[in-house]
Amino acid sequence: MHWTSLSEFFSMGGYGFYVWGSYGITLLLLGGEVLMLLKRKRSLARREDPQRFEGRNSQLESSL
């Protein structure tokens, strides 16, 4: 298929909303998955070695 303009490419023959919307939702969900994995990794690290993180929390509380 040959597109003559950029707007015609993004409209994709009237289906652009569905195509680009599905890409957007997929990227949003993948980003959320990465954030949840990072949060879980930190949680497991805290559970494994709580003394390592106690110093950070006490420093944070004393600075407030």
mmJSON file of the N, C-alpha and C atoms, coordinates in Angstrom:
{"data_MODEL":{"atom_site":{
"group_PDB":["ATOM","ATOM","ATOM","ATOM","ATOM","ATOM","ATOM","ATOM","ATOM","ATOM","ATOM","ATOM","ATOM","ATOM","ATOM","ATOM","ATOM","ATOM","ATOM","ATOM","ATOM","ATOM","ATOM","ATOM","ATOM","ATOM","ATOM","ATOM","ATOM","ATOM","ATOM","ATOM","ATOM","ATOM","ATOM","ATOM","ATOM","ATOM","ATOM","ATOM","ATOM","ATOM","ATOM","ATOM","ATOM","ATOM","ATOM","ATOM","ATOM","ATOM","ATOM","ATOM","ATOM","ATOM","ATOM","ATOM","ATOM","ATOM","ATOM","ATOM","ATOM","ATOM","ATOM","ATOM","ATOM","ATOM","ATOM","ATOM","ATOM","ATOM","ATOM","ATOM","ATOM","ATOM","ATOM","ATOM","ATOM","ATOM","ATOM","ATOM","ATOM","ATOM","ATOM","ATOM","ATOM","ATOM","ATOM","ATOM","ATOM","ATOM","ATOM","ATOM","ATOM","ATOM","ATOM","ATOM","ATOM","ATOM","ATOM","ATOM","ATOM","ATOM","ATOM","ATOM","ATOM","ATOM","ATOM","ATOM","ATOM","ATOM","ATOM","ATOM","ATOM","ATOM","ATOM","ATOM","ATOM","ATOM","ATOM","ATOM","ATOM","ATOM","ATOM","ATOM","ATOM","ATOM","ATOM","ATOM","ATOM","ATOM","ATOM","ATOM","ATOM","ATOM","ATOM","ATOM","ATOM","ATOM","ATOM","ATOM","ATOM","ATOM","ATOM","ATOM","ATOM","ATOM","ATOM","ATOM","ATOM","ATOM","ATOM","ATOM","ATOM","ATOM","ATOM","ATOM","ATOM","ATOM","ATOM","ATOM","ATOM","ATOM","ATOM","ATOM","ATOM","ATOM","ATOM","ATOM","ATOM","ATOM","ATOM","ATOM","ATOM","ATOM","ATOM","ATOM","ATOM","ATOM","ATOM","ATOM","ATOM","ATOM","ATOM","ATOM","ATOM","ATOM","ATOM","ATOM","ATOM","ATOM","ATOM","ATOM"],
"id":[1,2,3,4,5,6,7,8,9,10,11,12,13,14,15,16,17,18,19,20,21,22,23,24,25,26,27,28,29,30,31,32,33,34,35,36,37,38,39,40,41,42,43,44,45,46,47,48,49,50,51,52,53,54,55,56,57,58,59,60,61,62,63,64,65,66,67,68,69,70,71,72,73,74,75,76,77,78,79,80,81,82,83,84,85,86,87,88,89,90,91,92,93,94,95,96,97,98,99,100,101,102,103,104,105,106,107,108,109,110,111,112,113,114,115,116,117,118,119,120,121,122,123,124,125,126,127,128,129,130,131,132,133,134,135,136,137,138,139,140,141,142,143,144,145,146,147,148,149,150,151,152,153,154,155,156,157,158,159,160,161,162,163,164,165,166,167,168,169,170,171,172,173,174,175,176,177,178,179,180,181,182,183,184,185,186,187,188,189,190,191,192],
"type_symbol":["N","C","C","N","C","C","N","C","C","N","C","C","N","C","C","N","C","C","N","C","C","N","C","C","N","C","C","N","C","C","N","C","C","N","C","C","N","C","C","N","C","C","N","C","C","N","C","C","N","C","C","N","C","C","N","C","C","N","C","C","N","C","C","N","C","C","N","C","C","N","C","C","N","C","C","N","C","C","N","C","C","N","C","C","N","C","C","N","C","C","N","C","C","N","C","C","N","C","C","N","C","C","N","C","C","N","C","C","N","C","C","N","C","C","N","C","C","N","C","C","N","C","C","N","C","C","N","C","C","N","C","C","N","C","C","N","C","C","N","C","C","N","C","C","N","C","C","N","C","C","N","C","C","N","C","C","N","C","C","N","C","C","N","C","C","N","C","C","N","C","C","N","C","C","N","C","C","N","C","C","N","C","C","N","C","C","N","C","C","N","C","C"],
"label_atom_id":["N","CA","C","N","CA","C","N","CA","C","N","CA","C","N","CA","C","N","CA","C","N","CA","C","N","CA","C","N","CA","C","N","CA","C","N","CA","C","N","CA","C","N","CA","C","N","CA","C","N","CA","C","N","CA","C","N","CA","C","N","CA","C","N","CA","C","N","CA","C","N","CA","C","N","CA","C","N","CA","C","N","CA","C","N","CA","C","N","CA","C","N","CA","C","N","CA","C","N","CA","C","N","CA","C","N","CA","C","N","CA","C","N","CA","C","N","CA","C","N","CA","C","N","CA","C","N","CA","C","N","CA","C","N","CA","C","N","CA","C","N","CA","C","N","CA","C","N","CA","C","N","CA","C","N","CA","C","N","CA","C","N","CA","C","N","CA","C","N","CA","C","N","CA","C","N","CA","C","N","CA","C","N","CA","C","N","CA","C","N","CA","C","N","CA","C","N","CA","C","N","CA","C","N","CA","C","N","CA","C","N","CA","C","N","CA","C","N","CA","C","N","CA","C"],
"label_alt_id":[null,null,null,null,null,null,null,null,null,null,null,null,null,null,null,null,null,null,null,null,null,null,null,null,null,null,null,null,null,null,null,null,null,null,null,null,null,null,null,null,null,null,null,null,null,null,null,null,null,null,null,null,null,null,null,null,null,null,null,null,null,null,null,null,null,null,null,null,null,null,null,null,null,null,null,null,null,null,null,null,null,null,null,null,null,null,null,null,null,null,null,null,null,null,null,null,null,null,null,null,null,null,null,null,null,null,null,null,null,null,null,null,null,null,null,null,null,null,null,null,null,null,null,null,null,null,null,null,null,null,null,null,null,null,null,null,null,null,null,null,null,null,null,null,null,null,null,null,null,null,null,null,null,null,null,null,null,null,null,null,null,null,null,null,null,null,null,null,null,null,null,null,null,null,null,null,null,null,null,null,null,null,null,null,null,null,null,null,null,null,null,null],
"label_comp_id":["MET","MET","MET","HIS","HIS","HIS","TRP","TRP","TRP","THR","THR","THR","SER","SER","SER","LEU","LEU","LEU","SER","SER","SER","GLU","GLU","GLU","PHE","PHE","PHE","PHE","PHE","PHE","SER","SER","SER","MET","MET","MET","GLY","GLY","GLY","GLY","GLY","GLY","TYR","TYR","TYR","GLY","GLY","GLY","PHE","PHE","PHE","TYR","TYR","TYR","VAL","VAL","VAL","TRP","TRP","TRP","GLY","GLY","GLY","SER","SER","SER","TYR","TYR","TYR","GLY","GLY","GLY","ILE","ILE","ILE","THR","THR","THR","LEU","LEU","LEU","LEU","LEU","LEU","LEU","LEU","LEU","LEU","LEU","LEU","GLY","GLY","GLY","GLY","GLY","GLY","GLU","GLU","GLU","VAL","VAL","VAL","LEU","LEU","LEU","MET","MET","MET","LEU","LEU","LEU","LEU","LEU","LEU","LYS","LYS","LYS","ARG","ARG","ARG","LYS","LYS","LYS","ARG","ARG","ARG","SER","SER","SER","LEU","LEU","LEU","ALA","ALA","ALA","ARG","ARG","ARG","ARG","ARG","ARG","GLU","GLU","GLU","ASP","ASP","ASP","PRO","PRO","PRO","GLN","GLN","GLN","ARG","ARG","ARG","PHE","PHE","PHE","GLU","GLU","GLU","GLY","GLY","GLY","ARG","ARG","ARG","ASN","ASN","ASN","SER","SER","SER","GLN","GLN","GLN","LEU","LEU","LEU","GLU","GLU","GLU","SER","SER","SER","SER","SER","SER","LEU","LEU","LEU"],
"label_asym_id":["A","A","A","A","A","A","A","A","A","A","A","A","A","A","A","A","A","A","A","A","A","A","A","A","A","A","A","A","A","A","A","A","A","A","A","A","A","A","A","A","A","A","A","A","A","A","A","A","A","A","A","A","A","A","A","A","A","A","A","A","A","A","A","A","A","A","A","A","A","A","A","A","A","A","A","A","A","A","A","A","A","A","A","A","A","A","A","A","A","A","A","A","A","A","A","A","A","A","A","A","A","A","A","A","A","A","A","A","A","A","A","A","A","A","A","A","A","A","A","A","A","A","A","A","A","A","A","A","A","A","A","A","A","A","A","A","A","A","A","A","A","A","A","A","A","A","A","A","A","A","A","A","A","A","A","A","A","A","A","A","A","A","A","A","A","A","A","A","A","A","A","A","A","A","A","A","A","A","A","A","A","A","A","A","A","A","A","A","A","A","A","A"],
"label_entity_id":["1","1","1","1","1","1","1","1","1","1","1","1","1","1","1","1","1","1","1","1","1","1","1","1","1","1","1","1","1","1","1","1","1","1","1","1","1","1","1","1","1","1","1","1","1","1","1","1","1","1","1","1","1","1","1","1","1","1","1","1","1","1","1","1","1","1","1","1","1","1","1","1","1","1","1","1","1","1","1","1","1","1","1","1","1","1","1","1","1","1","1","1","1","1","1","1","1","1","1","1","1","1","1","1","1","1","1","1","1","1","1","1","1","1","1","1","1","1","1","1","1","1","1","1","1","1","1","1","1","1","1","1","1","1","1","1","1","1","1","1","1","1","1","1","1","1","1","1","1","1","1","1","1","1","1","1","1","1","1","1","1","1","1","1","1","1","1","1","1","1","1","1","1","1","1","1","1","1","1","1","1","1","1","1","1","1","1","1","1","1","1","1"],
"label_seq_id":[1,1,1,2,2,2,3,3,3,4,4,4,5,5,5,6,6,6,7,7,7,8,8,8,9,9,9,10,10,10,11,11,11,12,12,12,13,13,13,14,14,14,15,15,15,16,16,16,17,17,17,18,18,18,19,19,19,20,20,20,21,21,21,22,22,22,23,23,23,24,24,24,25,25,25,26,26,26,27,27,27,28,28,28,29,29,29,30,30,30,31,31,31,32,32,32,33,33,33,34,34,34,35,35,35,36,36,36,37,37,37,38,38,38,39,39,39,40,40,40,41,41,41,42,42,42,43,43,43,44,44,44,45,45,45,46,46,46,47,47,47,48,48,48,49,49,49,50,50,50,51,51,51,52,52,52,53,53,53,54,54,54,55,55,55,56,56,56,57,57,57,58,58,58,59,59,59,60,60,60,61,61,61,62,62,62,63,63,63,64,64,64],
"pdbx_PDB_ins_code":[null,null,null,null,null,null,null,null,null,null,null,null,null,null,null,null,null,null,null,null,null,null,null,null,null,null,null,null,null,null,null,null,null,null,null,null,null,null,null,null,null,null,null,null,null,null,null,null,null,null,null,null,null,null,null,null,null,null,null,null,null,null,null,null,null,null,null,null,null,null,null,null,null,null,null,null,null,null,null,null,null,null,null,null,null,null,null,null,null,null,null,null,null,null,null,null,null,null,null,null,null,null,null,null,null,null,null,null,null,null,null,null,null,null,null,null,null,null,null,null,null,null,null,null,null,null,null,null,null,null,null,null,null,null,null,null,null,null,null,null,null,null,null,null,null,null,null,null,null,null,null,null,null,null,null,null,null,null,null,null,null,null,null,null,null,null,null,null,null,null,null,null,null,null,null,null,null,null,null,null,null,null,null,null,null,null,null,null,null,null,null,null],
"Cartn_x":[0.84,0.0,0.891,0.498,1.285,0.514,1.116,0.485,1.099,0.264,0.754,1.045,0.521,0.793,0.904,1.484,1.665,0.318,-0.595,-1.914,-2.671,-2.495,-3.129,-2.529,-1.216,-0.568,-1.145,-1.264,-1.758,-3.246,-4.009,-5.435,-5.639,-4.719,-4.723,-6.066,-6.555,-7.797,-9.01,-8.994,-10.126,-9.965,-8.939,-8.719,-7.594,-7.087,-5.969,-6.252,-7.468,-7.822,-7.645,-8.097,-8.004,-6.562,-5.85,-4.467,-3.582,-3.598,-2.738,-3.202,-4.499,-5.015,-4.534,-4.509,-4.032,-2.538,-1.78,-0.354,-0.173,-0.949,-0.847,-1.189,-2.268,-2.662,-1.605,-1.054,-0.015,1.209,1.659,2.815,2.529,1.315,0.932,0.98,0.438,0.434,1.834,2.664,4.045,4.818,4.597,5.242,4.792,3.506,2.997,3.596,3.771,4.382,5.822,6.566,7.955,7.987,7.093,7.049,6.689,5.734,5.365,6.508,7.254,8.4,9.492,9.746,10.736,10.308,9.021,8.504,8.645,8.337,8.454,9.915,10.817,12.24,12.712,12.305,12.67,12.078,10.833,10.177,10.898,11.29,12.012,13.391,14.047,15.361,15.236,14.186,13.958,13.686,12.927,12.597,13.84,14.72,15.927,16.951,17.103,18.115,17.528,16.705,16.027,16.974,18.115,19.05,19.627,19.789,20.342,19.433,18.127,17.172,16.752,17.038,16.675,17.421,18.682,19.478,18.916,18.459,17.888,16.612,15.756,14.499,14.733,15.657,15.908,16.539,17.384,17.971,16.896,15.963,14.886,13.985,13.655,12.783,13.464,14.758,15.45,15.611,15.629,15.77,14.444,13.332,12.033,11.81],
"Cartn_y":[-1.175,0.0,1.246,2.248,3.471,4.64,5.296,6.442,7.716,8.704,9.957,10.993,10.82,11.793,11.075,11.774,11.215,11.023,11.96,11.825,10.626,10.352,9.172,7.891,7.919,6.765,6.512,7.592,7.418,7.082,7.469,7.117,5.667,5.107,3.704,3.274,4.082,3.726,3.693,4.494,4.535,3.65,2.822,1.92,2.387,3.569,4.075,4.172,4.564,4.669,3.319,2.259,0.931,0.418,0.645,0.17,0.911,2.247,3.034,2.945,2.813,2.62,1.318,0.253,-1.034,-0.983,-0.273,-0.094,0.688,1.737,2.553,1.772,1.002,0.202,-0.852,-1.467,-2.477,-1.865,-0.707,-0.035,0.357,0.822,1.191,-0.032,-1.153,-2.368,-2.929,-2.878,-3.341,-2.463,-1.167,-0.258,-0.539,-0.8,-1.151,-2.446,-3.4,-4.678,-4.475,-3.646,-3.364,-2.693,-1.727,-1.049,-2.017,-2.91,-3.883,-4.849,-5.235,-6.116,-5.429,-4.15,-3.402,-3.27,-3.016,-2.899,-4.233,-5.321,-6.639,-6.965,-6.589,-6.835,-6.104,-4.829,-4.063,-4.675,-5.123,-5.727,-7.005,-7.825,-9.054,-8.748,-7.717,-7.333,-6.856,-6.114,-5.652,-6.826,-7.798,-8.956,-9.8,-9.854,-10.675,-10.057,-8.735,-8.054,-6.765,-6.885,-5.69,-4.688,-5.125,-4.192,-3.208,-3.643,-2.774,-1.568,-1.767,-0.7,0.082,-0.423,0.295,1.619,1.627,2.851,3.929,3.564,4.542,5.151,4.327,4.839,5.758,5.406,6.259,7.59,7.571,8.818,9.7,9.078,9.806,10.443,9.713,10.238,11.361,11.239,12.276,13.561,13.46,14.655,15.415,14.746,15.41,16.174],
"Cartn_z":[0.0,0.0,0.0,-0.728,-0.85,-0.246,0.769,1.405,0.845,0.616,0.053,1.12,2.342,3.402,4.746,5.678,7.014,7.718,7.547,8.182,7.617,6.348,5.748,6.327,6.582,7.203,8.592,9.418,10.783,10.832,9.848,9.838,9.425,8.672,8.249,7.669,6.786,6.097,7.014,8.074,8.991,10.215,10.239,11.366,12.293,12.073,12.856,14.342,14.716,16.124,16.821,16.198,16.803,16.824,15.743,15.65,16.64,16.598,17.484,18.937,19.131,20.482,21.1,20.302,20.826,21.12,20.291,20.589,21.892,22.08,23.279,24.542,24.5,25.664,25.966,24.93,25.128,25.792,25.321,25.936,27.378,27.656,29.011,29.939,29.486,30.297,30.497,29.465,29.618,30.597,30.544,31.493,32.919,33.098,34.421,34.934,34.048,34.435,34.901,34.198,34.591,35.957,36.192,37.489,38.614,38.369,39.393,39.688,38.659,38.876,39.692,39.413,40.192,41.653,41.869,43.23,43.971,43.295,43.921,44.233,43.338,43.563,44.814,44.973,46.161,47.424,47.333,48.484,48.916,47.956,48.279,48.852,48.361,48.879,50.325,50.631,52.01,52.936,52.461,53.279,53.542,52.553,52.659,53.614,53.57,54.379,54.974,56.026,56.565,57.205,57.735,58.372,57.366,56.156,55.117,54.867,54.993,54.695,55.93,57.15,58.365,58.463,58.098,58.151,57.25,56.091,55.153,55.725,56.324,56.858,58.038,58.923,60.073,59.647,58.646,58.136,57.525,56.824,56.187,57.231,58.299,59.349,60.117,60.364,61.113,60.309,58.99,58.168,58.039,58.336,58.261,59.518],
"occupancy":[1.0,1.0,1.0,1.0,1.0,1.0,1.0,1.0,1.0,1.0,1.0,1.0,1.0,1.0,1.0,1.0,1.0,1.0,1.0,1.0,1.0,1.0,1.0,1.0,1.0,1.0,1.0,1.0,1.0,1.0,1.0,1.0,1.0,1.0,1.0,1.0,1.0,1.0,1.0,1.0,1.0,1.0,1.0,1.0,1.0,1.0,1.0,1.0,1.0,1.0,1.0,1.0,1.0,1.0,1.0,1.0,1.0,1.0,1.0,1.0,1.0,1.0,1.0,1.0,1.0,1.0,1.0,1.0,1.0,1.0,1.0,1.0,1.0,1.0,1.0,1.0,1.0,1.0,1.0,1.0,1.0,1.0,1.0,1.0,1.0,1.0,1.0,1.0,1.0,1.0,1.0,1.0,1.0,1.0,1.0,1.0,1.0,1.0,1.0,1.0,1.0,1.0,1.0,1.0,1.0,1.0,1.0,1.0,1.0,1.0,1.0,1.0,1.0,1.0,1.0,1.0,1.0,1.0,1.0,1.0,1.0,1.0,1.0,1.0,1.0,1.0,1.0,1.0,1.0,1.0,1.0,1.0,1.0,1.0,1.0,1.0,1.0,1.0,1.0,1.0,1.0,1.0,1.0,1.0,1.0,1.0,1.0,1.0,1.0,1.0,1.0,1.0,1.0,1.0,1.0,1.0,1.0,1.0,1.0,1.0,1.0,1.0,1.0,1.0,1.0,1.0,1.0,1.0,1.0,1.0,1.0,1.0,1.0,1.0,1.0,1.0,1.0,1.0,1.0,1.0,1.0,1.0,1.0,1.0,1.0,1.0,1.0,1.0,1.0,1.0,1.0,1.0],
"B_iso_or_equiv":[0.0,0.0,0.0,0.0,0.0,0.0,0.0,0.0,0.0,0.0,0.0,0.0,0.0,0.0,0.0,0.0,0.0,0.0,0.0,0.0,0.0,0.0,0.0,0.0,0.0,0.0,0.0,0.0,0.0,0.0,0.0,0.0,0.0,0.0,0.0,0.0,0.0,0.0,0.0,0.0,0.0,0.0,0.0,0.0,0.0,0.0,0.0,0.0,0.0,0.0,0.0,0.0,0.0,0.0,0.0,0.0,0.0,0.0,0.0,0.0,0.0,0.0,0.0,0.0,0.0,0.0,0.0,0.0,0.0,0.0,0.0,0.0,0.0,0.0,0.0,0.0,0.0,0.0,0.0,0.0,0.0,0.0,0.0,0.0,0.0,0.0,0.0,0.0,0.0,0.0,0.0,0.0,0.0,0.0,0.0,0.0,0.0,0.0,0.0,0.0,0.0,0.0,0.0,0.0,0.0,0.0,0.0,0.0,0.0,0.0,0.0,0.0,0.0,0.0,0.0,0.0,0.0,0.0,0.0,0.0,0.0,0.0,0.0,0.0,0.0,0.0,0.0,0.0,0.0,0.0,0.0,0.0,0.0,0.0,0.0,0.0,0.0,0.0,0.0,0.0,0.0,0.0,0.0,0.0,0.0,0.0,0.0,0.0,0.0,0.0,0.0,0.0,0.0,0.0,0.0,0.0,0.0,0.0,0.0,0.0,0.0,0.0,0.0,0.0,0.0,0.0,0.0,0.0,0.0,0.0,0.0,0.0,0.0,0.0,0.0,0.0,0.0,0.0,0.0,0.0,0.0,0.0,0.0,0.0,0.0,0.0,0.0,0.0,0.0,0.0,0.0,0.0],
"pdbx_formal_charge":[null,null,null,null,null,null,null,null,null,null,null,null,null,null,null,null,null,null,null,null,null,null,null,null,null,null,null,null,null,null,null,null,null,null,null,null,null,null,null,null,null,null,null,null,null,null,null,null,null,null,null,null,null,null,null,null,null,null,null,null,null,null,null,null,null,null,null,null,null,null,null,null,null,null,null,null,null,null,null,null,null,null,null,null,null,null,null,null,null,null,null,null,null,null,null,null,null,null,null,null,null,null,null,null,null,null,null,null,null,null,null,null,null,null,null,null,null,null,null,null,null,null,null,null,null,null,null,null,null,null,null,null,null,null,null,null,null,null,null,null,null,null,null,null,null,null,null,null,null,null,null,null,null,null,null,null,null,null,null,null,null,null,null,null,null,null,null,null,null,null,null,null,null,null,null,null,null,null,null,null,null,null,null,null,null,null,null,null,null,null,null,null],
"auth_seq_id":[1,1,1,2,2,2,3,3,3,4,4,4,5,5,5,6,6,6,7,7,7,8,8,8,9,9,9,10,10,10,11,11,11,12,12,12,13,13,13,14,14,14,15,15,15,16,16,16,17,17,17,18,18,18,19,19,19,20,20,20,21,21,21,22,22,22,23,23,23,24,24,24,25,25,25,26,26,26,27,27,27,28,28,28,29,29,29,30,30,30,31,31,31,32,32,32,33,33,33,34,34,34,35,35,35,36,36,36,37,37,37,38,38,38,39,39,39,40,40,40,41,41,41,42,42,42,43,43,43,44,44,44,45,45,45,46,46,46,47,47,47,48,48,48,49,49,49,50,50,50,51,51,51,52,52,52,53,53,53,54,54,54,55,55,55,56,56,56,57,57,57,58,58,58,59,59,59,60,60,60,61,61,61,62,62,62,63,63,63,64,64,64],
"auth_comp_id":["MET","MET","MET","HIS","HIS","HIS","TRP","TRP","TRP","THR","THR","THR","SER","SER","SER","LEU","LEU","LEU","SER","SER","SER","GLU","GLU","GLU","PHE","PHE","PHE","PHE","PHE","PHE","SER","SER","SER","MET","MET","MET","GLY","GLY","GLY","GLY","GLY","GLY","TYR","TYR","TYR","GLY","GLY","GLY","PHE","PHE","PHE","TYR","TYR","TYR","VAL","VAL","VAL","TRP","TRP","TRP","GLY","GLY","GLY","SER","SER","SER","TYR","TYR","TYR","GLY","GLY","GLY","ILE","ILE","ILE","THR","THR","THR","LEU","LEU","LEU","LEU","LEU","LEU","LEU","LEU","LEU","LEU","LEU","LEU","GLY","GLY","GLY","GLY","GLY","GLY","GLU","GLU","GLU","VAL","VAL","VAL","LEU","LEU","LEU","MET","MET","MET","LEU","LEU","LEU","LEU","LEU","LEU","LYS","LYS","LYS","ARG","ARG","ARG","LYS","LYS","LYS","ARG","ARG","ARG","SER","SER","SER","LEU","LEU","LEU","ALA","ALA","ALA","ARG","ARG","ARG","ARG","ARG","ARG","GLU","GLU","GLU","ASP","ASP","ASP","PRO","PRO","PRO","GLN","GLN","GLN","ARG","ARG","ARG","PHE","PHE","PHE","GLU","GLU","GLU","GLY","GLY","GLY","ARG","ARG","ARG","ASN","ASN","ASN","SER","SER","SER","GLN","GLN","GLN","LEU","LEU","LEU","GLU","GLU","GLU","SER","SER","SER","SER","SER","SER","LEU","LEU","LEU"],
"auth_asym_id":["A","A","A","A","A","A","A","A","A","A","A","A","A","A","A","A","A","A","A","A","A","A","A","A","A","A","A","A","A","A","A","A","A","A","A","A","A","A","A","A","A","A","A","A","A","A","A","A","A","A","A","A","A","A","A","A","A","A","A","A","A","A","A","A","A","A","A","A","A","A","A","A","A","A","A","A","A","A","A","A","A","A","A","A","A","A","A","A","A","A","A","A","A","A","A","A","A","A","A","A","A","A","A","A","A","A","A","A","A","A","A","A","A","A","A","A","A","A","A","A","A","A","A","A","A","A","A","A","A","A","A","A","A","A","A","A","A","A","A","A","A","A","A","A","A","A","A","A","A","A","A","A","A","A","A","A","A","A","A","A","A","A","A","A","A","A","A","A","A","A","A","A","A","A","A","A","A","A","A","A","A","A","A","A","A","A","A","A","A","A","A","A"],
"auth_atom_id":["N","CA","C","N","CA","C","N","CA","C","N","CA","C","N","CA","C","N","CA","C","N","CA","C","N","CA","C","N","CA","C","N","CA","C","N","CA","C","N","CA","C","N","CA","C","N","CA","C","N","CA","C","N","CA","C","N","CA","C","N","CA","C","N","CA","C","N","CA","C","N","CA","C","N","CA","C","N","CA","C","N","CA","C","N","CA","C","N","CA","C","N","CA","C","N","CA","C","N","CA","C","N","CA","C","N","CA","C","N","CA","C","N","CA","C","N","CA","C","N","CA","C","N","CA","C","N","CA","C","N","CA","C","N","CA","C","N","CA","C","N","CA","C","N","CA","C","N","CA","C","N","CA","C","N","CA","C","N","CA","C","N","CA","C","N","CA","C","N","CA","C","N","CA","C","N","CA","C","N","CA","C","N","CA","C","N","CA","C","N","CA","C","N","CA","C","N","CA","C","N","CA","C","N","CA","C","N","CA","C","N","CA","C","N","CA","C","N","CA","C","N","CA","C"],
"pdbx_PDB_model_num":[1,1,1,1,1,1,1,1,1,1,1,1,1,1,1,1,1,1,1,1,1,1,1,1,1,1,1,1,1,1,1,1,1,1,1,1,1,1,1,1,1,1,1,1,1,1,1,1,1,1,1,1,1,1,1,1,1,1,1,1,1,1,1,1,1,1,1,1,1,1,1,1,1,1,1,1,1,1,1,1,1,1,1,1,1,1,1,1,1,1,1,1,1,1,1,1,1,1,1,1,1,1,1,1,1,1,1,1,1,1,1,1,1,1,1,1,1,1,1,1,1,1,1,1,1,1,1,1,1,1,1,1,1,1,1,1,1,1,1,1,1,1,1,1,1,1,1,1,1,1,1,1,1,1,1,1,1,1,1,1,1,1,1,1,1,1,1,1,1,1,1,1,1,1,1,1,1,1,1,1,1,1,1,1,1,1,1,1,1,1,1,1]
}}}
